[in-house]
Amino acid sequence: MTTREVLRIRRRFRGPERSANGGYTAGLVGTRLGATGDAVPQVTLRMPPPLRTDLELTTSDGNAVLRAPGETVVALAEPVSTDVLGDAVIDPVQYDEARAAESAYRGLRNHPFPGCYACGPENDHGLHLRPGLLGDGRTACTWTPAPALAESGDLVDPVHLWAALDCPGGWSIDLDGRPSVLGRMTACIDARPQLGEPCVIMGRKLGEDGRKTFTATTLYDSDGRIVARAKHTWILVDPALFN
């Protein structure tokens, strides 16, 4: 069965100034595909996701595709084995330690995309994440989901969990010196935190290959349980081409 819908990404959900946040966009597509059995969605971003443009999202049994006008593929979601996320569990720190790490958040001083929905200091309607580096190379930050992050009920909508799992991985890279955008994201949502619940998000760099950098993130709830995890591929870019 194939379904089609039209989406418009509001400017609130931007990453760079002229395109959408990668994690949020990946969440729009990946959550349509969902997770089944031993498979989770892997989303590849083929181009900067356009803002305030009618985009067609087509979902079938095997994939989900987001297209811009002219049939240009923006993002593609495909199922992959959960084994891909085997190294995506990052040991947590206590909430107070994660809060203290936020003082080391480099994006407050020199952010390549200061309006980013997830971590931009100039986005008043964003998630306000401040992932700071710990001494061992991990990043840590706190997150208390706001009421606006649920369409109904008191649990965070999954698309915002994808967005929250994005930038804490990115800041394990030297993003101010090596500005990068999300190219691929694989995520598994194990549970959904409640609105207002104090959470901790951990990030870690996994490796590097030319213009690509590989990272992982883990989201913990207030009881220290894993809520969600993700892996990413980041692509080195010139920020001037995006802002």
C-alpha positions in Angstrom: 0.0 0.0 0.0 1.3 3.5 -0.9 0.2 6.7 0.8 1.0 10.3 -0.2 0.8 13.5 1.8 2.0 17.1 1.4 4.3 18.6 4.1 5.6 22.1 4.6 8.5 22.6 7.0 8.2 25.8 9.0 11.1 28.2 9.5 11.0 27.4 13.2 12.5 23.9 12.3 15.5 25.3 10.4 19.0 24.1 10.7 21.0 26.4 8.5 19.3 29.7 7.7 17.8 28.5 4.4 17.1 24.8 5.0 15.5 22.6 7.6 17.2 20.9 10.5 18.5 17.5 9.5 17.3 15.5 12.5 13.8 17.0 12.3 13.6 16.3 8.6 14.9 12.7 9.1 12.3 12.3 11.8 9.5 13.4 9.5 10.4 10.7 7.0 11.7 8.0 9.4 8.7 8.0 11.7 6.4 7.4 8.7 8.4 4.2 8.0 8.6 3.2 11.7 10.4 0.3 13.3 9.3 -3.3 12.8 10.8 -6.4 14.4 14.6 -6.2 14.1 14.6 -3.3 11.7 14.8 0.5 12.3 14.6 3.4 9.8 17.7 4.8 8.3 17.2 8.2 6.6 19.6 9.6 3.9 19.4 13.3 3.2 20.0 13.9 -0.5 19.9 17.7 -0.5 19.3 20.6 2.0 15.6 20.2 3.0 13.8 23.3 1.7 11.7 25.4 4.1 8.2 26.7 3.5 7.8 24.6 0.3 5.2 22.0 -0.5 7.0 18.6 -0.2 5.5 15.3 -1.1 6.0 12.4 1.3 5.4 9.0 -0.3 5.3 5.9 2.0 5.1 2.3 0.8 5.8 -1.0 2.4 9.6 -0.8 1.9 10.5 2.9 2.1 9.5 6.5 2.6 10.6 9.2 0.2 10.4 13.0 0.6 10.4 14.9 -2.7 10.6 18.6 -3.6 8.8 20.1 -6.6 10.2 18.6 -9.8 10.4 15.1 -8.2 13.8 16.0 -6.6 14.4 13.5 -3.8 15.1 15.4 -0.5 15.3 12.4 1.8 14.9 8.6 1.7 14.1 6.3 4.6 14.8 2.5 4.3 14.7 -0.2 7.0 18.1 -1.5 8.3 19.0 -4.0 10.9 19.0 -2.9 14.6 22.6 -4.2 14.6 23.6 -1.0 13.0 23.0 0.7 16.4 25.1 -1.7 18.3 27.6 1.0 19.3 25.1 3.8 19.7 24.7 3.3 23.5 26.8 5.9 25.2 27.4 5.6 29.0 25.4 8.4 30.8 26.4 10.9 33.4 24.2 12.2 36.2 21.8 15.1 35.4 23.9 17.6 37.4 27.0 16.6 35.5 25.2 17.0 32.2 24.0 20.4 33.3 27.5 21.5 34.3 28.8 20.3 30.8 26.5 22.8 29.1 28.9 25.7 30.2 31.4 24.2 27.8 29.0 24.4 24.8 31.0 26.0 22.0 27.9 26.9 20.0 27.2 29.8 22.3 30.3 31.5 21.1 30.8 30.4 17.5 27.9 28.5 16.0 28.0 27.8 12.2 24.1 27.7 12.1 22.9 29.9 15.1 19.2 29.5 14.2 19.3 25.7 14.4 16.1 24.2 15.8 17.9 21.7 18.1 20.9 23.7 19.4 20.9 27.2 17.9 21.2 30.0 20.5 19.2 32.4 18.2 16.1 30.1 17.8 13.6 31.2 20.5 11.3 28.3 19.5 13.9 25.5 19.4 14.9 22.7 21.7 17.6 24.8 23.4 20.1 22.0 23.6 23.6 22.9 24.8 25.8 19.8 24.4 29.2 20.5 26.0 32.3 18.3 25.7 33.3 16.2 28.7 37.0 15.4 29.3 36.7 12.0 27.6 35.3 13.3 24.3 31.7 12.6 25.0 29.1 15.4 25.0 26.4 15.8 27.5 23.4 18.1 27.9 20.0 18.2 29.7 16.7 18.5 28.0 13.3 19.1 29.5 10.7 18.7 26.7 8.3 21.7 26.4 4.5 21.3 26.1 4.6 22.4 22.4 6.4 19.1 21.5 3.2 17.0 21.7 0.3 17.1 19.3 -1.9 15.4 22.0 -1.4 13.8 25.3 1.7 14.2 27.5 4.4 12.3 25.6 6.9 13.9 23.2 6.1 13.4 19.5 8.7 11.1 18.0 9.8 13.6 15.3 11.1 15.9 18.0 13.0 13.0 19.5 14.8 12.6 16.2 15.7 16.3 16.3 17.0 16.0 19.9 19.2 13.0 18.9 20.8 15.1 16.2 23.1 17.9 17.4 24.5 16.3 20.6 26.3 13.9 18.3 27.4 16.8 16.0 29.0 18.7 18.8 31.4 15.8 19.5 32.9 17.0 16.3 34.7 20.4 16.2 31.7 22.0 14.5 33.0 25.5 14.9 36.2 24.5 13.2 34.8 21.7 11.0 31.2 22.9 10.1 29.1 19.9 9.0 25.5 19.1 8.1 23.7 15.8 8.7 23.9 13.4 5.7 22.4 10.2 7.2 20.7 9.3 10.5 19.5 5.9 11.9 17.4 6.0 15.0 15.5 3.8 17.3 12.8 5.1 19.7 12.5 2.7 22.6 10.1 4.9 24.6 8.8 8.5 24.7 9.6 10.8 27.6 6.8 12.9 29.2 6.5 16.6 28.7 8.5 18.4 31.4 10.6 15.3 32.2 14.2 16.1 32.9 16.3 14.0 30.4 20.0 13.6 29.6 21.4 13.4 26.1 24.9 12.0 25.4 26.9 12.2 22.2 30.1 10.6 21.0 32.3 10.7 17.9 32.8 7.3 16.3 35.2 8.1 13.5 36.1 10.1 10.5 36.7 9.5 6.7 37.6 12.4 4.5 34.7 14.9 4.5 32.5 12.5 6.5 32.4 12.2 10.3 30.4 9.5 12.2 28.8 10.0 15.6 26.2 8.5 18.0 23.7 9.8 20.6 21.7 8.3 23.4 18.8 9.8 25.2 18.1 8.9 28.9 14.9 9.6 30.9 14.7 10.9 34.4 15.2 7.3 35.8 18.3 6.7 33.8 16.6 4.4 31.3 17.5 4.5 27.6 14.7 6.3 25.7 16.2 6.5 22.2 19.5 6.2 20.4 20.9 7.1 17.0 23.9 7.1 14.7 24.8 9.8 12.2 27.0 10.6 9.2 28.0 14.3 8.9 29.3 16.0 5.8 31.8 18.8 6.0 30.5 21.9 4.3 31.1 25.6 3.7 28.5 27.3 6.0 28.3 30.3 3.6 26.6 28.1 1.0 23.8 27.3 3.5 23.2 30.6 5.4 
